Amino acid sequence: MTNQETTPSFEQAMDKLEQIVALLESGDVPLEQAIELFQEGMKLSQLCGQKLEQVERKIEILMEQEGGLVKKPFNPSADEKGESR
């Protein structure tokens, strides 16, 4: 996956990650290919983690509003690296 490619959806990334895990668990993959698959799996895992964190922050923003649920803009750039608040 390169930077020029479009970022897969959470579901697409999870599907690909499951395929990679199944291949690696089968034990029928040559070492070089296993290393490449592992690296791709790690990238997909990080992508899924980031997407889940973004959704979690959106939910927190909605729940913290006083006087009912009020949607406000979400700016992921402030916490994009997963830094603590």
PDB file with one MODEL, atoms N, CA, C and O in Angstrom:
MODEL        1
ATOM      1  N   MET A   1       0.850  -1.180   0.000  1.00  0.00           N
ATOM      2  CA  MET A   1       0.000   0.000   0.000  1.00  0.00           C
ATOM      3  C   MET A   1       0.895   1.242   0.000  1.00  0.00           C
ATOM      4  O   MET A   1       1.696   1.432   0.915  1.00  0.00           O
ATOM      5  N   THR A   2       0.757   2.081  -1.020  1.00  0.00           N
ATOM      6  CA  THR A   2       1.564   3.288  -1.114  1.00  0.00           C
ATOM      7  C   THR A   2       0.722   4.493  -0.771  1.00  0.00           C
ATOM      8  O   THR A   2      -0.502   4.404  -0.673  1.00  0.00           O
ATOM      9  N   ASN A   3       1.390   5.632  -0.588  1.00  0.00           N
ATOM     10  CA  ASN A   3       0.679   6.856  -0.242  1.00  0.00           C
ATOM     11  C   ASN A   3      -0.218   7.333  -1.371  1.00  0.00           C
ATOM     12  O   ASN A   3      -1.207   8.023  -1.125  1.00  0.00           O
ATOM     13  N   GLN A   4       0.119   6.966  -2.634  1.00  0.00           N
ATOM     14  CA  GLN A   4      -0.667   7.425  -3.761  1.00  0.00           C
ATOM     15  C   GLN A   4      -1.971   6.652  -3.885  1.00  0.00           C
ATOM     16  O   GLN A   4      -2.915   7.152  -4.496  1.00  0.00           O
ATOM     17  N   GLU A   5      -2.053   5.461  -3.333  1.00  0.00           N
ATOM     18  CA  GLU A   5      -3.279   4.685  -3.387  1.00  0.00           C
ATOM     19  C   GLU A   5      -4.294   5.293  -2.419  1.00  0.00           C
ATOM     20  O   GLU A   5      -3.930   5.960  -1.450  1.00  0.00           O
ATOM     21  N   THR A   6      -5.570   5.049  -2.704  1.00  0.00           N
ATOM     22  CA  THR A   6      -6.585   5.543  -1.784  1.00  0.00           C
ATOM     23  C   THR A   6      -6.558   4.698  -0.515  1.00  0.00           C
ATOM     24  O   THR A   6      -6.274   3.501  -0.556  1.00  0.00           O
ATOM     25  N   THR A   7      -6.851   5.326   0.590  1.00  0.00           N
ATOM     26  CA  THR A   7      -6.871   4.630   1.864  1.00  0.00           C
ATOM     27  C   THR A   7      -8.094   3.722   1.907  1.00  0.00           C
ATOM     28  O   THR A   7      -9.208   4.167   1.630  1.00  0.00           O
ATOM     29  N   PRO A   8      -7.891   2.445   2.254  1.00  0.00           N
ATOM     30  CA  PRO A   8      -9.045   1.535   2.304  1.00  0.00           C
ATOM     31  C   PRO A   8      -9.966   1.886   3.468  1.00  0.00           C
ATOM     32  O   PRO A   8      -9.542   2.493   4.451  1.00  0.00           O
ATOM     33  N   SER A   9     -11.213   1.502   3.342  1.00  0.00           N
ATOM     34  CA  SER A   9     -12.157   1.685   4.439  1.00  0.00           C
ATOM     35  C   SER A   9     -11.750   0.750   5.577  1.00  0.00           C
ATOM     36  O   SER A   9     -10.918  -0.138   5.395  1.00  0.00           O
ATOM     37  N   PHE A  10     -12.337   0.956   6.736  1.00  0.00           N
ATOM     38  CA  PHE A  10     -12.059   0.100   7.882  1.00  0.00           C
ATOM     39  C   PHE A  10     -12.378  -1.350   7.544  1.00  0.00           C
ATOM     40  O   PHE A  10     -11.602  -2.255   7.851  1.00  0.00           O
ATOM     41  N   GLU A  11     -13.521  -1.561   6.911  1.00  0.00           N
ATOM     42  CA  GLU A  11     -13.950  -2.916   6.571  1.00  0.00           C
ATOM     43  C   GLU A  11     -13.000  -3.573   5.572  1.00  0.00           C
ATOM     44  O   GLU A  11     -12.670  -4.751   5.707  1.00  0.00           O
ATOM     45  N   GLN A  12     -12.558  -2.805   4.563  1.00  0.00           N
ATOM     46  CA  GLN A  12     -11.610  -3.334   3.579  1.00  0.00           C
ATOM     47  C   GLN A  12     -10.286  -3.698   4.240  1.00  0.00           C
ATOM     48  O   GLN A  12      -9.706  -4.746   3.957  1.00  0.00           O
ATOM     49  N   ALA A  13      -9.818  -2.825   5.120  1.00  0.00           N
ATOM     50  CA  ALA A  13      -8.548  -3.077   5.813  1.00  0.00           C
ATOM     51  C   ALA A  13      -8.658  -4.319   6.692  1.00  0.00           C
ATOM     52  O   ALA A  13      -7.733  -5.129   6.737  1.00  0.00           O
ATOM     53  N   MET A  14      -9.778  -4.476   7.389  1.00  0.00           N
ATOM     54  CA  MET A  14      -9.968  -5.653   8.243  1.00  0.00           C
ATOM     55  C   MET A  14     -10.032  -6.934   7.413  1.00  0.00           C
ATOM     56  O   MET A  14      -9.459  -7.953   7.801  1.00  0.00           O
ATOM     57  N   ASP A  15     -10.723  -6.889   6.279  1.00  0.00           N
ATOM     58  CA  ASP A  15     -10.802  -8.062   5.403  1.00  0.00           C
ATOM     59  C   ASP A  15      -9.417  -8.472   4.926  1.00  0.00           C
ATOM     60  O   ASP A  15      -9.069  -9.653   4.957  1.00  0.00           O
ATOM     61  N   LYS A  16      -8.626  -7.497   4.483  1.00  0.00           N
ATOM     62  CA  LYS A  16      -7.276  -7.790   4.003  1.00  0.00           C
ATOM     63  C   LYS A  16      -6.414  -8.314   5.148  1.00  0.00           C
ATOM     64  O   LYS A  16      -5.630  -9.244   4.958  1.00  0.00           O
ATOM     65  N   LEU A  17      -6.552  -7.730   6.321  1.00  0.00           N
ATOM     66  CA  LEU A  17      -5.788  -8.175   7.480  1.00  0.00           C
ATOM     67  C   LEU A  17      -6.131  -9.620   7.833  1.00  0.00           C
ATOM     68  O   LEU A  17      -5.243 -10.406   8.162  1.00  0.00           O
ATOM     69  N   GLU A  18      -7.404  -9.971   7.767  1.00  0.00           N
ATOM     70  CA  GLU A  18      -7.823 -11.356   8.038  1.00  0.00           C
ATOM     71  C   GLU A  18      -7.231 -12.322   7.013  1.00  0.00           C
ATOM     72  O   GLU A  18      -6.834 -13.435   7.361  1.00  0.00           O
ATOM     73  N   GLN A  19      -7.173 -11.896   5.753  1.00  0.00           N
ATOM     74  CA  GLN A  19      -6.565 -12.728   4.711  1.00  0.00           C
ATOM     75  C   GLN A  19      -5.083 -12.948   4.991  1.00  0.00           C
ATOM     76  O   GLN A  19      -4.577 -14.060   4.843  1.00  0.00           O
ATOM     77  N   ILE A  20      -4.394 -11.892   5.395  1.00  0.00           N
ATOM     78  CA  ILE A  20      -2.959 -11.984   5.694  1.00  0.00           C
ATOM     79  C   ILE A  20      -2.722 -12.923   6.869  1.00  0.00           C
ATOM     80  O   ILE A  20      -1.819 -13.758   6.826  1.00  0.00           O
ATOM     81  N   VAL A  21      -3.526 -12.789   7.916  1.00  0.00           N
ATOM     82  CA  VAL A  21      -3.384 -13.649   9.097  1.00  0.00           C
ATOM     83  C   VAL A  21      -3.593 -15.106   8.707  1.00  0.00           C
ATOM     84  O   VAL A  21      -2.842 -15.979   9.143  1.00  0.00           O
ATOM     85  N   ALA A  22      -4.601 -15.373   7.893  1.00  0.00           N
ATOM     86  CA  ALA A  22      -4.874 -16.751   7.464  1.00  0.00           C
ATOM     87  C   ALA A  22      -3.697 -17.316   6.672  1.00  0.00           C
ATOM     88  O   ALA A  22      -3.319 -18.472   6.861  1.00  0.00           O
ATOM     89  N   LEU A  23      -3.116 -16.503   5.787  1.00  0.00           N
ATOM     90  CA  LEU A  23      -1.955 -16.953   5.019  1.00  0.00           C
ATOM     91  C   LEU A  23      -0.767 -17.253   5.924  1.00  0.00           C
ATOM     92  O   LEU A  23      -0.102 -18.279   5.779  1.00  0.00           O
ATOM     93  N   LEU A  24      -0.512 -16.347   6.854  1.00  0.00           N
ATOM     94  CA  LEU A  24       0.629 -16.539   7.759  1.00  0.00           C
ATOM     95  C   LEU A  24       0.416 -17.745   8.671  1.00  0.00           C
ATOM     96  O   LEU A  24       1.360 -18.485   8.951  1.00  0.00           O
ATOM     97  N   GLU A  25      -0.807 -17.946   9.131  1.00  0.00           N
ATOM     98  CA  GLU A  25      -1.094 -19.075  10.006  1.00  0.00           C
ATOM     99  C   GLU A  25      -1.014 -20.408   9.267  1.00  0.00           C
ATOM    100  O   GLU A  25      -0.771 -21.445   9.885  1.00  0.00           O
ATOM    101  N   SER A  26      -1.215 -20.390   7.951  1.00  0.00           N
ATOM    102  CA  SER A  26      -1.162 -21.638   7.180  1.00  0.00           C
ATOM    103  C   SER A  26       0.250 -22.219   7.167  1.00  0.00           C
ATOM    104  O   SER A  26       0.423 -23.433   7.062  1.00  0.00           O
ATOM    105  N   GLY A  27       1.253 -21.357   7.274  1.00  0.00           N
ATOM    106  CA  GLY A  27       2.631 -21.828   7.285  1.00  0.00           C
ATOM    107  C   GLY A  27       3.161 -22.219   5.922  1.00  0.00           C
ATOM    108  O   GLY A  27       4.282 -22.715   5.817  1.00  0.00           O
ATOM    109  N   ASP A  28       2.379 -22.006   4.879  1.00  0.00           N
ATOM    110  CA  ASP A  28       2.791 -22.387   3.524  1.00  0.00           C
ATOM    111  C   ASP A  28       3.361 -21.208   2.740  1.00  0.00           C
ATOM    112  O   ASP A  28       3.412 -21.257   1.511  1.00  0.00           O
ATOM    113  N   VAL A  29       3.786 -20.161   3.422  1.00  0.00           N
ATOM    114  CA  VAL A  29       4.283 -18.957   2.765  1.00  0.00           C
ATOM    115  C   VAL A  29       5.804 -18.914   2.896  1.00  0.00           C
ATOM    116  O   VAL A  29       6.332 -19.090   3.995  1.00  0.00           O
ATOM    117  N   PRO A  30       6.521 -18.680   1.782  1.00  0.00           N
ATOM    118  CA  PRO A  30       7.981 -18.540   1.864  1.00  0.00           C
ATOM    119  C   PRO A  30       8.360 -17.385   2.797  1.00  0.00           C
ATOM    120  O   PRO A  30       7.600 -16.428   2.946  1.00  0.00           O
ATOM    121  N   LEU A  31       9.511 -17.478   3.408  1.00  0.00           N
ATOM    122  CA  LEU A  31       9.952 -16.502   4.411  1.00  0.00           C
ATOM    123  C   LEU A  31       9.894 -15.064   3.902  1.00  0.00           C
ATOM    124  O   LEU A  31       9.368 -14.193   4.596  1.00  0.00           O
ATOM    125  N   GLU A  32      10.416 -14.797   2.723  1.00  0.00           N
ATOM    126  CA  GLU A  32      10.412 -13.426   2.184  1.00  0.00           C
ATOM    127  C   GLU A  32       8.990 -12.896   2.038  1.00  0.00           C
ATOM    128  O   GLU A  32       8.713 -11.746   2.381  1.00  0.00           O
ATOM    129  N   GLN A  33       8.098 -13.727   1.533  1.00  0.00           N
ATOM    130  CA  GLN A  33       6.705 -13.304   1.378  1.00  0.00           C
ATOM    131  C   GLN A  33       6.046 -13.128   2.747  1.00  0.00           C
ATOM    132  O   GLN A  33       5.233 -12.223   2.933  1.00  0.00           O
ATOM    133  N   ALA A  34       6.394 -13.985   3.697  1.00  0.00           N
ATOM    134  CA  ALA A  34       5.835 -13.871   5.046  1.00  0.00           C
ATOM    135  C   ALA A  34       6.227 -12.546   5.683  1.00  0.00           C
ATOM    136  O   ALA A  34       5.419 -11.914   6.363  1.00  0.00           O
ATOM    137  N   ILE A  35       7.463 -12.130   5.464  1.00  0.00           N
ATOM    138  CA  ILE A  35       7.927 -10.852   6.019  1.00  0.00           C
ATOM    139  C   ILE A  35       7.152  -9.698   5.396  1.00  0.00           C
ATOM    140  O   ILE A  35       6.723  -8.783   6.099  1.00  0.00           O
ATOM    141  N   GLU A  36       6.970  -9.740   4.072  1.00  0.00           N
ATOM    142  CA  GLU A  36       6.213  -8.692   3.384  1.00  0.00           C
ATOM    143  C   GLU A  36       4.758  -8.665   3.870  1.00  0.00           C
ATOM    144  O   GLU A  36       4.196  -7.593   4.099  1.00  0.00           O
ATOM    145  N   LEU A  37       4.161  -9.831   4.022  1.00  0.00           N
ATOM    146  CA  LEU A  37       2.784  -9.910   4.510  1.00  0.00           C
ATOM    147  C   LEU A  37       2.673  -9.370   5.937  1.00  0.00           C
ATOM    148  O   LEU A  37       1.721  -8.668   6.276  1.00  0.00           O
ATOM    149  N   PHE A  38       3.664  -9.710   6.766  1.00  0.00           N
ATOM    150  CA  PHE A  38       3.663  -9.219   8.141  1.00  0.00           C
ATOM    151  C   PHE A  38       3.732  -7.701   8.163  1.00  0.00           C
ATOM    152  O   PHE A  38       3.004  -7.058   8.919  1.00  0.00           O
ATOM    153  N   GLN A  39       4.610  -7.116   7.331  1.00  0.00           N
ATOM    154  CA  GLN A  39       4.730  -5.651   7.277  1.00  0.00           C
ATOM    155  C   GLN A  39       3.431  -5.011   6.817  1.00  0.00           C
ATOM    156  O   GLN A  39       2.990  -4.013   7.386  1.00  0.00           O
ATOM    157  N   GLU A  40       2.816  -5.588   5.783  1.00  0.00           N
ATOM    158  CA  GLU A  40       1.542  -5.055   5.307  1.00  0.00           C
ATOM    159  C   GLU A  40       0.470  -5.176   6.384  1.00  0.00           C
ATOM    160  O   GLU A  40      -0.342  -4.268   6.564  1.00  0.00           O
ATOM    161  N   GLY A  41       0.468  -6.298   7.098  1.00  0.00           N
ATOM    162  CA  GLY A  41      -0.490  -6.499   8.184  1.00  0.00           C
ATOM    163  C   GLY A  41      -0.327  -5.484   9.300  1.00  0.00           C
ATOM    164  O   GLY A  41      -1.313  -5.010   9.864  1.00  0.00           O
ATOM    165  N   MET A  42       0.918  -5.151   9.619  1.00  0.00           N
ATOM    166  CA  MET A  42       1.170  -4.153  10.665  1.00  0.00           C
ATOM    167  C   MET A  42       0.633  -2.785  10.241  1.00  0.00           C
ATOM    168  O   MET A  42       0.044  -2.069  11.050  1.00  0.00           O
ATOM    169  N   LYS A  43       0.836  -2.425   8.973  1.00  0.00           N
ATOM    170  CA  LYS A  43       0.321  -1.144   8.474  1.00  0.00           C
ATOM    171  C   LYS A  43      -1.203  -1.123   8.527  1.00  0.00           C
ATOM    172  O   LYS A  43      -1.803  -0.127   8.930  1.00  0.00           O
ATOM    173  N   LEU A  44      -1.819  -2.219   8.119  1.00  0.00           N
ATOM    174  CA  LEU A  44      -3.278  -2.297   8.152  1.00  0.00           C
ATOM    175  C   LEU A  44      -3.806  -2.244   9.584  1.00  0.00           C
ATOM    176  O   LEU A  44      -4.836  -1.626   9.853  1.00  0.00           O
ATOM    177  N   SER A  45      -3.098  -2.891  10.487  1.00  0.00           N
ATOM    178  CA  SER A  45      -3.488  -2.874  11.896  1.00  0.00           C
ATOM    179  C   SER A  45      -3.437  -1.454  12.455  1.00  0.00           C
ATOM    180  O   SER A  45      -4.343  -1.037  13.177  1.00  0.00           O
ATOM    181  N   GLN A  46      -2.389  -0.716  12.126  1.00  0.00           N
ATOM    182  CA  GLN A  46      -2.274   0.675  12.580  1.00  0.00           C
ATOM    183  C   GLN A  46      -3.379   1.532  11.982  1.00  0.00           C
ATOM    184  O   GLN A  46      -3.955   2.373  12.672  1.00  0.00           O
ATOM    185  N   LEU A  47      -3.681   1.324  10.701  1.00  0.00           N
ATOM    186  CA  LEU A  47      -4.744   2.066  10.039  1.00  0.00           C
ATOM    187  C   LEU A  47      -6.078   1.821  10.732  1.00  0.00           C
ATOM    188  O   LEU A  47      -6.823   2.763  11.001  1.00  0.00           O
ATOM    189  N   CYS A  48      -6.379   0.561  11.020  1.00  0.00           N
ATOM    190  CA  CYS A  48      -7.636   0.224  11.709  1.00  0.00           C
ATOM    191  C   CYS A  48      -7.683   0.858  13.089  1.00  0.00           C
ATOM    192  O   CYS A  48      -8.722   1.373  13.501  1.00  0.00           O
ATOM    193  N   GLY A  49      -6.569   0.825  13.804  1.00  0.00           N
ATOM    194  CA  GLY A  49      -6.503   1.437  15.123  1.00  0.00           C
ATOM    195  C   GLY A  49      -6.766   2.935  15.067  1.00  0.00           C
ATOM    196  O   GLY A  49      -7.477   3.477  15.913  1.00  0.00           O
ATOM    197  N   GLN A  50      -6.191   3.604  14.065  1.00  0.00           N
ATOM    198  CA  GLN A  50      -6.401   5.045  13.908  1.00  0.00           C
ATOM    199  C   GLN A  50      -7.856   5.356  13.593  1.00  0.00           C
ATOM    200  O   GLN A  50      -8.428   6.302  14.134  1.00  0.00           O
ATOM    201  N   LYS A  51      -8.452   4.555  12.716  1.00  0.00           N
ATOM    202  CA  LYS A  51      -9.856   4.784  12.360  1.00  0.00           C
ATOM    203  C   LYS A  51     -10.763   4.580  13.572  1.00  0.00           C
ATOM    204  O   LYS A  51     -11.719   5.332  13.759  1.00  0.00           O
ATOM    205  N   LEU A  52     -10.475   3.578  14.390  1.00  0.00           N
ATOM    206  CA  LEU A  52     -11.276   3.349  15.597  1.00  0.00           C
ATOM    207  C   LEU A  52     -11.120   4.495  16.592  1.00  0.00           C
ATOM    208  O   LEU A  52     -12.093   4.898  17.230  1.00  0.00           O
ATOM    209  N   GLU A  53      -9.899   5.023  16.729  1.00  0.00           N
ATOM    210  CA  GLU A  53      -9.672   6.158  17.630  1.00  0.00           C
ATOM    211  C   GLU A  53     -10.446   7.382  17.162  1.00  0.00           C
ATOM    212  O   GLU A  53     -11.009   8.108  17.981  1.00  0.00           O
ATOM    213  N   GLN A  54     -10.481   7.620  15.849  1.00  0.00           N
ATOM    214  CA  GLN A  54     -11.224   8.764  15.323  1.00  0.00           C
ATOM    215  C   GLN A  54     -12.717   8.629  15.625  1.00  0.00           C
ATOM    216  O   GLN A  54     -13.364   9.598  16.021  1.00  0.00           O
ATOM    217  N   VAL A  55     -13.252   7.439  15.439  1.00  0.00           N
ATOM    218  CA  VAL A  55     -14.671   7.211  15.732  1.00  0.00           C
ATOM    219  C   VAL A  55     -14.933   7.407  17.222  1.00  0.00           C
ATOM    220  O   VAL A  55     -15.938   8.002  17.609  1.00  0.00           O
ATOM    221  N   GLU A  56     -14.022   6.901  18.056  1.00  0.00           N
ATOM    222  CA  GLU A  56     -14.181   7.054  19.506  1.00  0.00           C
ATOM    223  C   GLU A  56     -14.202   8.527  19.899  1.00  0.00           C
ATOM    224  O   GLU A  56     -15.016   8.936  20.726  1.00  0.00           O
ATOM    225  N   ARG A  57     -13.317   9.321  19.314  1.00  0.00           N
ATOM    226  CA  ARG A  57     -13.287  10.762  19.641  1.00  0.00           C
ATOM    227  C   ARG A  57     -14.562  11.455  19.169  1.00  0.00           C
ATOM    228  O   ARG A  57     -15.067  12.349  19.848  1.00  0.00           O
ATOM    229  N   LYS A  58     -15.085  11.051  18.013  1.00  0.00           N
ATOM    230  CA  LYS A  58     -16.338  11.642  17.533  1.00  0.00           C
ATOM    231  C   LYS A  58     -17.472  11.334  18.504  1.00  0.00           C
ATOM    232  O   LYS A  58     -18.299  12.199  18.791  1.00  0.00           O
ATOM    233  N   ILE A  59     -17.510  10.113  19.006  1.00  0.00           N
ATOM    234  CA  ILE A  59     -18.544   9.726  19.965  1.00  0.00           C
ATOM    235  C   ILE A  59     -18.393  10.520  21.254  1.00  0.00           C
ATOM    236  O   ILE A  59     -19.386  10.983  21.815  1.00  0.00           O
ATOM    237  N   GLU A  60     -17.156  10.683  21.731  1.00  0.00           N
ATOM    238  CA  GLU A  60     -16.922  11.460  22.951  1.00  0.00           C
ATOM    239  C   GLU A  60     -17.387  12.896  22.784  1.00  0.00           C
ATOM    240  O   GLU A  60     -17.977  13.470  23.699  1.00  0.00           O
ATOM    241  N   ILE A  61     -17.125  13.483  21.619  1.00  0.00           N
ATOM    242  CA  ILE A  61     -17.545  14.859  21.366  1.00  0.00           C
ATOM    243  C   ILE A  61     -19.061  14.966  21.461  1.00  0.00           C
ATOM    244  O   ILE A  61     -19.586  15.909  22.052  1.00  0.00           O
ATOM    245  N   LEU A  62     -19.759  14.006  20.883  1.00  0.00           N
ATOM    246  CA  LEU A  62     -21.221  14.029  20.933  1.00  0.00           C
ATOM    247  C   LEU A  62     -21.748  13.853  22.352  1.00  0.00           C
ATOM    248  O   LEU A  62     -22.712  14.511  22.745  1.00  0.00           O
ATOM    249  N   MET A  63     -21.125  12.975  23.114  1.00  0.00           N
ATOM    250  CA  MET A  63     -21.616  12.674  24.458  1.00  0.00           C
ATOM    251  C   MET A  63     -21.311  13.775  25.459  1.00  0.00           C
ATOM    252  O   MET A  63     -22.006  13.885  26.469  1.00  0.00           O
ATOM    253  N   GLU A  64     -20.293  14.595  25.213  1.00  0.00           N
ATOM    254  CA  GLU A  64     -19.899  15.626  26.167  1.00  0.00           C
ATOM    255  C   GLU A  64     -20.734  16.900  26.073  1.00  0.00           C
ATOM    256  O   GLU A  64     -20.599  17.787  26.916  1.00  0.00           O
ATOM    257  N   GLN A  65     -21.575  17.002  25.086  1.00  0.00           N
ATOM    258  CA  GLN A  65     -22.361  18.213  24.911  1.00  0.00           C
ATOM    259  C   GLN A  65     -23.424  18.328  26.000  1.00  0.00           C
ATOM    260  O   GLN A  65     -24.133  17.367  26.299  1.00  0.00           O
ATOM    261  N   GLU A  66     -23.521  19.507  26.578  1.00  0.00           N
ATOM    262  CA  GLU A  66     -24.545  19.749  27.600  1.00  0.00           C
ATOM    263  C   GLU A  66     -25.873  20.058  26.926  1.00  0.00           C
ATOM    264  O   GLU A  66     -25.908  20.601  25.822  1.00  0.00           O
ATOM    265  N   GLY A  67     -26.954  19.712  27.593  1.00  0.00           N
ATOM    266  CA  GLY A  67     -28.284  20.025  27.092  1.00  0.00           C
ATOM    267  C   GLY A  67     -28.688  19.176  25.900  1.00  0.00           C
ATOM    268  O   GLY A  67     -29.470  19.622  25.060  1.00  0.00           O
ATOM    269  N   GLY A  68     -28.177  17.988  25.818  1.00  0.00           N
ATOM    270  CA  GLY A  68     -28.546  17.096  24.717  1.00  0.00           C
ATOM    271  C   GLY A  68     -27.395  16.907  23.753  1.00  0.00           C
ATOM    272  O   GLY A  68     -26.317  17.476  23.923  1.00  0.00           O
ATOM    273  N   LEU A  69     -27.634  16.123  22.770  1.00  0.00           N
ATOM    274  CA  LEU A  69     -26.604  15.828  21.786  1.00  0.00           C
ATOM    275  C   LEU A  69     -26.558  16.918  20.732  1.00  0.00           C
ATOM    276  O   LEU A  69     -27.543  17.181  20.041  1.00  0.00           O
ATOM    277  N   VAL A  70     -25.401  17.543  20.623  1.00  0.00           N
ATOM    278  CA  VAL A  70     -25.185  18.566  19.617  1.00  0.00           C
ATOM    279  C   VAL A  70     -23.930  18.183  18.860  1.00  0.00           C
ATOM    280  O   VAL A  70     -22.869  17.998  19.456  1.00  0.00           O
ATOM    281  N   LYS A  71     -24.048  18.067  17.575  1.00  0.00           N
ATOM    282  CA  LYS A  71     -22.898  17.689  16.761  1.00  0.00           C
ATOM    283  C   LYS A  71     -22.050  18.920  16.477  1.00  0.00           C
ATOM    284  O   LYS A  71     -22.569  19.968  16.093  1.00  0.00           O
ATOM    285  N   LYS A  72     -20.734  18.783  16.670  1.00  0.00           N
ATOM    286  CA  LYS A  72     -19.838  19.881  16.333  1.00  0.00           C
ATOM    287  C   LYS A  72     -18.709  19.316  15.473  1.00  0.00           C
ATOM    288  O   LYS A  72     -18.464  18.110  15.491  1.00  0.00           O
ATOM    289  N   PRO A  73     -18.022  20.171  14.722  1.00  0.00           N
ATOM    290  CA  PRO A  73     -16.965  19.683  13.836  1.00  0.00           C
ATOM    291  C   PRO A  73     -15.878  18.955  14.602  1.00  0.00           C
ATOM    292  O   PRO A  73     -15.534  19.327  15.724  1.00  0.00           O
ATOM    293  N   PHE A  74     -15.347  17.926  13.991  1.00  0.00           N
ATOM    294  CA  PHE A  74     -14.269  17.134  14.569  1.00  0.00           C
ATOM    295  C   PHE A  74     -13.004  17.432  13.798  1.00  0.00           C
ATOM    296  O   PHE A  74     -13.002  17.365  12.568  1.00  0.00           O
ATOM    297  N   ASN A  75     -11.913  17.763  14.501  1.00  0.00           N
ATOM    298  CA  ASN A  75     -10.638  18.068  13.862  1.00  0.00           C
ATOM    299  C   ASN A  75      -9.631  17.020  14.280  1.00  0.00           C
ATOM    300  O   ASN A  75      -9.038  17.135  15.352  1.00  0.00           O
ATOM    301  N   PRO A  76      -9.417  15.986  13.453  1.00  0.00           N
ATOM    302  CA  PRO A  76      -8.507  14.907  13.833  1.00  0.00           C
ATOM    303  C   PRO A  76      -7.045  15.308  13.856  1.00  0.00           C
ATOM    304  O   PRO A  76      -6.231  14.591  14.439  1.00  0.00           O
ATOM    305  N   SER A  77      -6.679  16.423  13.247  1.00  0.00           N
ATOM    306  CA  SER A  77      -5.264  16.792  13.160  1.00  0.00           C
ATOM    307  C   SER A  77      -4.660  17.063  14.537  1.00  0.00           C
ATOM    308  O   SER A  77      -3.460  16.855  14.721  1.00  0.00           O
ATOM    309  N   ALA A  78      -5.441  17.515  15.497  1.00  0.00           N
ATOM    310  CA  ALA A  78      -4.910  17.810  16.829  1.00  0.00           C
ATOM    311  C   ALA A  78      -4.445  16.555  17.551  1.00  0.00           C
ATOM    312  O   ALA A  78      -3.466  16.598  18.296  1.00  0.00           O
ATOM    313  N   ASP A  79      -5.137  15.431  17.339  1.00  0.00           N
ATOM    314  CA  ASP A  79      -4.798  14.183  18.028  1.00  0.00           C
ATOM    315  C   ASP A  79      -4.409  13.078  17.058  1.00  0.00           C
ATOM    316  O   ASP A  79      -4.459  11.900  17.413  1.00  0.00           O
ATOM    317  N   GLU A  80      -4.028  13.437  15.850  1.00  0.00           N
ATOM    318  CA  GLU A  80      -3.788  12.442  14.821  1.00  0.00           C
ATOM    319  C   GLU A  80      -2.727  11.436  15.185  1.00  0.00           C
ATOM    320  O   GLU A  80      -2.805  10.294  14.731  1.00  0.00           O
ATOM    321  N   LYS A  81      -1.752  11.790  15.968  1.00  0.00           N
ATOM    322  CA  LYS A  81      -0.675  10.890  16.341  1.00  0.00           C
ATOM    323  C   LYS A  81      -1.033  10.051  17.557  1.00  0.00           C
ATOM    324  O   LYS A  81      -0.193   9.299  18.054  1.00  0.00           O
ATOM    325  N   GLY A  82      -2.260  10.164  18.045  1.00  0.00           N
ATOM    326  CA  GLY A  82      -2.685   9.378  19.192  1.00  0.00           C
ATOM    327  C   GLY A  82      -2.159   9.933  20.509  1.00  0.00           C
ATOM    328  O   GLY A  82      -2.056   9.202  21.494  1.00  0.00           O
ATOM    329  N   GLU A  83      -1.823  11.231  20.534  1.00  0.00           N
ATOM    330  CA  GLU A  83      -1.291  11.843  21.748  1.00  0.00           C
ATOM    331  C   GLU A  83      -2.395  11.988  22.784  1.00  0.00           C
ATOM    332  O   GLU A  83      -3.561  12.190  22.444  1.00  0.00           O
ATOM    333  N   SER A  84      -2.016  11.883  24.037  1.00  0.00           N
ATOM    334  CA  SER A  84      -2.981  12.025  25.127  1.00  0.00           C
ATOM    335  C   SER A  84      -3.395  13.473  25.263  1.00  0.00           C
ATOM    336  O   SER A  84      -2.631  14.393  24.972  1.00  0.00           O
ATOM    337  N   ARG A  85      -4.632  13.653  25.714  1.00  0.00           N
ATOM    338  CA  ARG A  85      -5.123  15.028  25.949  1.00  0.00           C
ATOM    339  C   ARG A  85      -4.708  15.492  27.299  1.00  0.00           C
ATOM    340  O   ARG A  85      -5.019  16.618  27.688  1.00  0.00           O
TER     341      ARG A  85
ENDMDL
END
